[in-house]
Amino acid sequence: MPQTTAQSAAQNATTFVDLTPDDVPAIVVHLQALDEADQVLRFGTPVKDAEHAERIARRLLQINSVFGLWDAAHVRLLMLGSYGKATLASDAIETASSALPEARGGMSQRMANWLYPRLVAQGHKRIEWNFYADNAVVRAIAKKRGMKVDCRQGECVAYFDLQPTADAIRDWLDSLDQLLEAVRNASHAGPGARL
């Protein structure tokens, strides 16, 4: 069987989808496929066995919206994510994710491109990531995205406001409407007719 590389995993994956209790077995497999260091960074403790992974999966589905990125054959979850009400701010949403090693590299941006417009449409104004202070990868991604990071007693919260994004989308749609109106009203000989 050919080995899956990060590039081929990313190319063969389709799009993120919402997960349901029917997907618990695949979530369990995903959690167990993470190495122990990743499990500790995500959950604070290693995932001991399939029963422990199933408890985590069911708890995630009870308190959060859970989504994933299946491989092209719809056999394995390459990436698992969740979002739910944040504890610090009433209009904030907390997100978390994990990716199999062969799917890493650009996946957090791909997830953001899928998830953030959805969160804006749902009316959320702020995103928070909670992570352990020794999770250098998440800290680097947060800083690269311009998120504010606050760490205390070994735990960190990274956050940014979605409202500027919502305003930017609204402004873009308004300017697109104006452009379309100008094209509709332009004479056939005018420059707008060539669009």
WODA-V79014 format. One record per residue. N is the residue number from 1. SS is DSSP state (alpha for helix, beta for strand, coil for the rest). Layout:
N;SS
N;SS
This chain:
1;coil
2;coil
3;coil
4;coil
5;coil
6;alpha
7;alpha
8;alpha
9;alpha
10;alpha
11;alpha
12;alpha
13;coil
14;coil
15;coil
16;beta
17;beta
18;beta
19;coil
20;coil
21;alpha
22;alpha
23;alpha
24;alpha
25;alpha
26;alpha
27;alpha
28;alpha
29;alpha
30;alpha
31;alpha
32;alpha
33;alpha
34;coil
35;coil
36;alpha
37;alpha
38;alpha
39;alpha
40;alpha
41;alpha
42;alpha
43;alpha
44;coil
45;coil
46;coil
47;coil
48;coil
49;coil
50;alpha
51;alpha
52;alpha
53;alpha
54;alpha
55;alpha
56;alpha
57;alpha
58;alpha
59;alpha
60;alpha
61;alpha
62;alpha
63;alpha
64;coil
65;beta
66;beta
67;beta
68;beta
69;beta
70;beta
71;coil
72;coil
73;coil
74;coil
75;coil
76;coil
77;beta
78;beta
79;beta
80;beta
81;beta
82;beta
83;beta
84;beta
85;beta
86;coil
87;coil
88;coil
89;coil
90;coil
91;coil
92;beta
93;beta
94;beta
95;beta
96;beta
97;beta
98;beta
99;beta
100;coil
101;alpha
102;alpha
103;alpha
104;coil
105;coil
106;coil
107;alpha
108;alpha
109;alpha
110;alpha
111;alpha
112;alpha
113;alpha
114;alpha
115;alpha
116;alpha
117;alpha
118;alpha
119;alpha
120;alpha
121;alpha
122;coil
123;coil
124;coil
125;coil
126;beta
127;beta
128;beta
129;beta
130;beta
131;beta
132;beta
133;coil
134;coil
135;coil
136;alpha
137;alpha
138;alpha
139;alpha
140;alpha
141;alpha
142;alpha
143;alpha
144;alpha
145;coil
146;coil
147;coil
148;beta
149;beta
150;beta
151;beta
152;beta
153;coil
154;coil
155;beta
156;beta
157;beta
158;beta
159;beta
160;beta
161;beta
162;coil
163;alpha
164;alpha
165;alpha
166;alpha
167;alpha
168;alpha
169;alpha
170;alpha
171;alpha
172;alpha
173;alpha
174;alpha
175;alpha
176;alpha
177;alpha
178;alpha
179;alpha
180;alpha
181;alpha
182;alpha
183;alpha
184;alpha
185;alpha
186;coil
187;coil
188;coil
189;coil
190;coil
191;alpha
192;alpha
193;alpha
194;alpha
195;coil
